[in-house]
Amino acid sequence: MDDILEEMQVIEAIYCGEKEFNLVSQGKLSVAFSVTISPTHHPDLRISVMFTLSVESYPEDVPPFSVQCTSLSRQECEDLKNSLKEEAELLRGSPMVLNILTTLQDKQLKVAQTIIADSARPSINDAKVYVLQLDHMRNKTRYVKTIQRWCKELSIVGGLVFCLRWIFLILQGHEESIKTYIQRNKTQVVDVDSSGRPCKERLLSVLHIGDHPVMLTEFNTCDFKNITDLKEWMMDAKLENIYESVIAPVVLKK
């Protein structure tokens, strides 16, 4: 029991912030305590883990523990617990609670980033879809990286689509974010001219502005060898109306 109490004291010393450590019960053969942690940049994501350590089974076996978080669903908490348990199984025979908590903090950071990204993503009611056409790309690698970086910074999803000689840019997000993107694309250096000198995109054209249910969840770059593959991709992305009314008139024009 002394080893268990010593491990608990170490954990209490590390998680010494307000309401981080809570001793639930302590007996001759077991102890129960909870630890509550939250990322500094997302304090509302407070995850509490309650452990029960018993001299009869710990540390030979993974100790019973529960995971609770008001920002996550019951199933998400259960999935997180199972993930932590898998990590803990590798540590049988040695003190493992601190390792479990460290692993939790790593996973918690990823969960927080997902929540932040979801909150930044527009809802069905305020999402806008713009379809742009670019004339050409001489320095394709640089241009593509710039587009991807700007869309990430502005929480814009969609696709950069190459198909034969056409280049389309389908952008979905908050309208102000898309307008900011277009302004950047027109006023900042993104490519090189025929002489290899840095140049701005002066031939960008807006083909479509409209409302559309949020179907796209990330930004993709696609290179299609034929119009049929382009059409199939847009069908799969639930963008068939945009294909028929915006893209098809351009690519099928004789």
C-alpha positions as CSV (number, residue, x, y, z in Angstrom):
1,M,0.0,0.0,0.0
2,D,2.9,2.3,0.6
3,D,3.9,2.2,-3.1
4,I,0.3,3.1,-4.1
5,L,0.2,6.0,-1.6
6,E,3.6,7.3,-2.8
7,E,2.4,7.2,-6.4
8,M,-0.8,9.1,-5.5
9,Q,1.3,11.8,-3.6
10,V,3.4,12.3,-6.7
11,I,0.3,12.7,-8.9
12,E,-1.2,15.1,-6.3
13,A,2.0,17.2,-6.4
14,I,1.9,17.4,-10.2
15,Y,-1.8,18.1,-10.5
16,C,-1.9,20.7,-7.7
17,G,-4.1,23.3,-9.4
18,E,-7.5,24.3,-8.2
19,K,-9.9,21.3,-8.3
20,E,-7.4,19.2,-10.3
21,F,-6.8,16.5,-7.7
22,N,-9.5,15.1,-5.4
23,L,-9.1,12.3,-2.9
24,V,-12.4,10.3,-3.0
25,S,-11.6,7.6,-0.4
26,Q,-8.7,5.9,1.3
27,G,-8.7,2.5,3.1
28,K,-6.2,0.0,4.3
29,L,-6.1,-1.9,0.9
30,S,-7.3,0.6,-1.7
31,V,-7.5,4.3,-2.5
32,A,-9.7,6.2,-4.9
33,F,-9.0,9.6,-6.4
34,S,-9.9,11.7,-9.4
35,V,-7.8,14.1,-11.6
36,T,-9.3,16.8,-13.7
37,I,-7.3,18.5,-16.5
38,S,-8.0,20.9,-19.3
39,P,-5.9,22.4,-22.1
40,T,-4.8,25.9,-21.4
41,H,-6.2,27.2,-24.8
42,H,-9.6,25.4,-24.3
43,P,-10.4,25.5,-20.5
44,D,-14.0,24.4,-21.0
45,L,-12.8,21.0,-22.1
46,R,-12.4,19.6,-18.6
47,I,-11.9,15.8,-18.5
48,S,-12.1,14.0,-15.2
49,V,-10.6,10.6,-14.6
50,M,-11.4,8.6,-11.4
51,F,-9.0,5.8,-10.5
52,T,-9.3,3.0,-7.9
53,L,-6.0,1.5,-6.9
54,S,-6.0,-1.7,-4.9
55,V,-3.0,-3.6,-3.4
56,E,-4.7,-6.9,-4.5
57,S,-4.4,-6.1,-8.2
58,Y,-2.3,-3.0,-8.9
59,P,0.0,-2.5,-10.7
60,E,-0.1,-6.1,-12.1
61,D,-3.5,-5.2,-13.7
62,V,-4.8,-2.0,-15.2
63,P,-6.7,-0.2,-12.4
64,P,-10.4,0.5,-12.8
65,F,-11.0,4.0,-14.0
66,S,-13.8,6.1,-15.5
67,V,-13.7,9.1,-17.8
68,Q,-16.1,12.0,-17.7
69,C,-16.4,15.2,-19.7
70,T,-19.4,17.4,-20.3
71,S,-18.1,18.6,-23.6
72,L,-18.1,15.0,-25.0
73,S,-20.8,12.5,-25.6
74,R,-21.0,9.3,-23.5
75,Q,-19.8,7.3,-26.4
76,E,-16.8,9.7,-26.9
77,C,-15.9,9.3,-23.3
78,E,-16.1,5.6,-23.5
79,D,-13.9,5.6,-26.7
80,L,-11.4,7.8,-24.9
81,K,-11.3,5.4,-21.9
82,N,-10.8,2.4,-24.1
83,S,-8.0,4.1,-25.9
84,L,-6.3,5.0,-22.6
85,K,-6.8,1.4,-21.4
86,E,-5.0,0.0,-24.5
87,E,-2.0,2.2,-23.7
88,A,-2.1,1.2,-20.0
89,E,-2.1,-2.6,-20.9
90,L,1.5,-2.1,-22.2
91,L,2.5,-0.9,-18.7
92,R,1.3,-3.8,-16.6
93,G,3.6,-4.5,-13.6
94,S,4.8,-0.9,-13.1
95,P,3.1,2.3,-11.8
96,M,1.0,3.5,-14.7
97,V,-1.4,6.2,-13.5
98,L,0.9,9.1,-14.4
99,N,1.5,7.6,-17.9
100,I,-2.3,7.3,-18.4
101,L,-2.7,11.0,-17.5
102,T,0.1,12.1,-19.7
103,T,-1.4,10.1,-22.6
104,L,-4.8,11.7,-21.8
105,Q,-3.3,15.2,-22.1
106,D,-1.9,14.4,-25.6
107,K,-5.3,13.0,-26.7
108,Q,-7.1,15.9,-25.0
109,L,-5.1,18.4,-27.1
110,K,-6.2,16.7,-30.3
111,V,-9.8,16.6,-29.1
112,A,-9.6,20.3,-28.3
113,Q,-8.2,21.1,-31.8
114,T,-11.1,19.1,-33.3
115,I,-13.7,21.1,-31.3
116,I,-12.1,24.4,-32.2
117,A,-12.1,23.4,-35.9
118,D,-15.7,22.3,-35.8
119,S,-16.7,25.6,-34.1
120,A,-14.9,27.5,-36.8
121,R,-16.6,25.5,-39.6
122,P,-19.8,27.3,-40.9
123,S,-23.2,25.8,-40.2
124,I,-25.6,24.9,-42.9
125,N,-27.3,28.2,-42.4
126,D,-24.3,30.5,-43.0
127,A,-22.1,28.5,-45.4
128,K,-21.5,30.0,-48.8
129,V,-20.0,28.3,-51.8
130,Y,-18.0,30.2,-54.4
131,V,-16.7,28.7,-57.6
132,L,-13.7,30.5,-59.0
133,Q,-11.7,29.8,-62.3
134,L,-8.0,30.4,-62.6
135,D,-6.4,31.0,-66.0
136,H,-3.2,29.2,-65.5
137,M,-0.4,28.2,-63.1
138,R,3.2,28.4,-64.2
139,N,4.7,27.6,-60.8
140,K,2.2,25.0,-59.8
141,T,3.9,23.8,-56.6
142,R,4.2,27.3,-55.1
143,Y,0.7,28.4,-56.2
144,V,-1.0,25.2,-54.8
145,K,0.9,25.5,-51.5
146,T,-0.2,29.2,-51.2
147,I,-3.9,28.3,-51.8
148,Q,-3.8,25.4,-49.3
149,R,-2.2,27.7,-46.7
150,W,-4.7,30.5,-47.1
151,C,-7.7,28.1,-47.0
152,K,-6.3,26.6,-43.8
153,E,-5.8,30.0,-42.2
154,L,-9.3,31.1,-43.1
155,S,-11.1,27.8,-42.2
156,I,-12.2,27.3,-45.8
157,V,-12.9,23.8,-47.2
158,G,-13.5,22.7,-50.8
159,G,-11.3,21.7,-53.6
160,L,-8.7,22.9,-56.1
161,V,-9.6,21.1,-59.3
162,F,-7.4,20.6,-62.3
163,C,-9.1,19.0,-65.3
164,L,-7.4,19.1,-68.7
165,R,-6.8,22.8,-69.4
166,W,-9.2,24.1,-66.8
167,I,-8.5,25.1,-63.2
168,F,-11.4,25.5,-60.8
169,L,-11.4,26.5,-57.2
170,I,-14.5,25.5,-55.1
171,L,-14.5,27.3,-51.8
172,Q,-17.0,26.7,-48.9
173,G,-17.0,28.7,-45.7
174,H,-18.0,32.0,-44.1
175,E,-18.6,34.6,-46.8
176,E,-16.2,37.1,-45.2
177,S,-13.4,34.4,-45.2
178,I,-13.9,33.7,-48.8
179,K,-13.9,37.4,-49.7
180,T,-10.6,37.7,-47.8
181,Y,-9.3,34.8,-49.8
182,I,-10.2,36.3,-53.1
183,Q,-8.6,39.6,-52.1
184,R,-5.4,37.8,-51.3
185,N,-5.5,35.9,-54.5
186,K,-5.8,39.0,-56.5
187,T,-3.4,41.3,-54.7
188,Q,-0.6,39.1,-53.5
189,V,2.2,37.4,-55.5
190,V,1.1,33.8,-56.2
191,D,2.8,32.8,-59.5
192,V,5.4,33.8,-62.1
193,D,4.9,35.3,-65.5
194,S,6.2,34.0,-68.8
195,S,9.6,35.6,-68.0
196,G,9.8,33.9,-64.6
197,R,9.1,37.1,-62.6
198,P,6.8,37.0,-59.6
199,C,3.2,38.0,-60.5
200,K,-0.3,38.4,-59.1
201,E,-3.4,36.5,-60.3
202,R,-5.2,39.1,-62.5
203,L,-7.3,36.7,-64.5
204,L,-9.3,35.1,-61.5
205,S,-13.0,35.0,-62.3
206,V,-15.9,34.3,-60.0
207,L,-18.3,31.8,-61.7
208,H,-20.8,31.2,-58.9
209,I,-21.8,32.5,-55.5
210,G,-24.5,30.6,-53.6
211,D,-25.8,28.8,-50.5
212,H,-25.2,25.2,-50.1
213,P,-25.6,22.6,-47.3
214,V,-22.2,21.8,-45.7
215,M,-21.0,18.7,-47.4
216,L,-17.3,19.2,-47.7
217,T,-15.2,18.7,-44.6
218,E,-11.7,19.4,-45.8
219,F,-9.7,21.0,-48.6
220,N,-8.6,18.7,-51.4
221,T,-6.5,19.1,-54.5
222,C,-7.6,17.0,-57.4
223,D,-6.2,16.4,-60.9
224,F,-8.6,14.8,-63.3
225,K,-7.6,13.4,-66.7
226,N,-11.1,13.7,-68.1
227,I,-14.4,15.4,-67.6
228,T,-16.1,12.2,-66.6
229,D,-13.9,11.8,-63.5
230,L,-14.5,15.4,-62.6
231,K,-18.2,14.9,-62.8
232,E,-18.1,11.8,-60.7
233,W,-16.1,13.6,-58.0
234,M,-18.6,16.4,-57.8
235,M,-21.5,13.9,-57.7
236,D,-19.9,12.2,-54.7
237,A,-19.4,15.5,-53.0
238,K,-23.1,16.3,-53.4
239,L,-22.2,19.2,-55.7
240,E,-24.1,17.9,-58.7
241,N,-26.2,21.2,-59.0
242,I,-23.0,23.2,-59.2
243,Y,-21.5,20.9,-61.8
244,E,-24.6,21.1,-64.0
245,S,-25.1,24.9,-63.7
246,V,-21.6,26.2,-63.4
247,I,-18.9,23.7,-64.4
248,A,-20.5,21.8,-67.3
249,P,-21.2,25.0,-69.3
250,V,-17.5,25.8,-69.2
251,V,-15.9,22.4,-69.9
252,L,-18.5,21.3,-72.4
253,K,-18.5,24.6,-74.3
254,K,-17.6,24.0,-77.9
